[in-house]
Amino acid sequence: MTISVEIEDVDIKTGISLNGGTIENYIKTVEIFYRDGFEKINLLRDCLNKNNLILYTTFVHGLKSALANIGAKKLSDFAKGLESAGKNNSFDFIFKNNENFIIELEKLLKYLGIIIAENTKEKSELDNQDIIFLKNSLSELKTALDNMDAEKINNLLKELESKIWDKTNRENINKISQLVLISDYDEAIELINNIL
């Protein structure tokens, strides 16, 4: 894995350092941020349309932390300013600056998409061995989730994430991993059932 793209105001070395010191971990974090980023843009706009400053402040706080985690300090600081304005009920500041923040966030997401594309290997379709491995691993993962066996869950997810999949299964495995990360085991099990 390599990162050939340079992104203005993003310190990729810091991002890698904050993510265990490996490019692989950094890319995984970037993938999660990328998927969530577009959704968060819509949620920020929706919060302002509904004058929901509390929820807006919560979302921008999450973005502040996530941006810092990938080395985007300048944009993280921008989010921090919006968060502070939200806590102080400064609607004017938020309405004046939110779209500029979103424009910068969209630019960042575009570059992150290039990094992800450069480092994502996919199969066009799975062979029989892949399908058997996937079904067995997901069945074991479902059992481990039912039993709340953290070590087994982590080992199975690492094994699943290390393999090359087709686009749909790669996205599903990433989604399961994300659900496990936030301890939403019921939804992870439901997704596994749907895949199986």
CORURZI-V564403 format. One record per pair of residues at least 12 apart in sequence whose ideal C-beta (glycine too) atoms are under 8 Angstrom apart, sorted by the first residue. I is the first residue (numbers start at 1). J is the second residue. If there is no record, write none. Layout:
[[I & J] [I & J]]
This chain:
[[1 & 23] [1 & 24] [1 & 27] [1 & 119] [2 & 23] [2 & 118] [2 & 119] [3 & 23] [3 & 26] [3 & 115] [3 & 118] [3 & 119] [4 & 118] [5 & 111] [5 & 114] [5 & 115] [5 & 118] [7 & 72] [7 & 108] [7 & 111] [7 & 112] [9 & 72] [9 & 73] [9 & 74] [9 & 75] [10 & 70] [10 & 71] [10 & 72] [10 & 108] [10 & 111] [11 & 71] [11 & 73] [12 & 26] [12 & 71] [13 & 71] [14 & 71] [14 & 73] [15 & 29] [15 & 30] [15 & 69] [15 & 70] [15 & 71] [15 & 72] [16 & 71] [18 & 68] [18 & 69] [18 & 70] [18 & 71] [19 & 69] [19 & 70] [23 & 119] [26 & 70] [27 & 115] [27 & 116] [27 & 119] [28 & 161] [29 & 69] [29 & 70] [30 & 70] [30 & 112] [30 & 115] [30 & 116] [31 & 116] [31 & 174] [32 & 174] [32 & 178] [33 & 66] [33 & 67] [33 & 69] [33 & 70] [33 & 112] [34 & 109] [34 & 112] [34 & 113] [34 & 116] [35 & 174] [36 & 66] [37 & 63] [37 & 105] [37 & 108] [37 & 109] [37 & 112] [38 & 109] [40 & 59] [40 & 62] [40 & 63] [40 & 105] [41 & 102] [41 & 105] [41 & 106] [43 & 55] [43 & 59] [44 & 56] [44 & 59] [44 & 60] [44 & 98] [44 & 101] [44 & 102] [45 & 98] [45 & 102] [47 & 59] [48 & 94] [48 & 95] [48 & 98] [51 & 91] [53 & 86] [53 & 89] [53 & 91] [53 & 94] [54 & 86] [56 & 86] [56 & 94] [57 & 83] [57 & 86] [57 & 87] [60 & 79] [60 & 82] [60 & 83] [60 & 86] [61 & 79] [61 & 83] [63 & 76] [63 & 79] [63 & 105] [64 & 76] [64 & 79] [64 & 80] [64 & 83] [67 & 79] [70 & 112] [72 & 108] [75 & 101] [75 & 104] [75 & 105] [75 & 108] [78 & 97] [78 & 101] [78 & 104] [79 & 101] [81 & 93] [81 & 97] [82 & 94] [82 & 97] [82 & 98] [82 & 101] [85 & 97] [120 & 170] [121 & 164] [122 & 164] [122 & 165] [122 & 166] [122 & 167] [122 & 170] [123 & 164] [123 & 165] [123 & 166] [124 & 166] [125 & 166] [126 & 165] [126 & 166] [126 & 169] [130 & 163] [130 & 165] [133 & 163] [134 & 160] [134 & 165] [134 & 169] [134 & 195] [135 & 196] [137 & 156] [137 & 159] [137 & 160] [138 & 160] [138 & 192] [138 & 195] [138 & 196] [139 & 196] [140 & 152] [140 & 156] [141 & 153] [141 & 156] [141 & 157] [141 & 160] [141 & 176] [141 & 192] [142 & 189] [142 & 192] [142 & 193] [142 & 196] [144 & 156] [145 & 180] [145 & 185] [145 & 188] [145 & 189] [145 & 192] [146 & 189] [148 & 185] [153 & 180] [157 & 173] [157 & 176] [157 & 177] [157 & 180] [160 & 173] [160 & 176] [160 & 177] [161 & 173] [161 & 174] [161 & 177] [169 & 195] [172 & 191] [172 & 195] [175 & 191] [176 & 188] [176 & 191] [176 & 192] [179 & 191]]
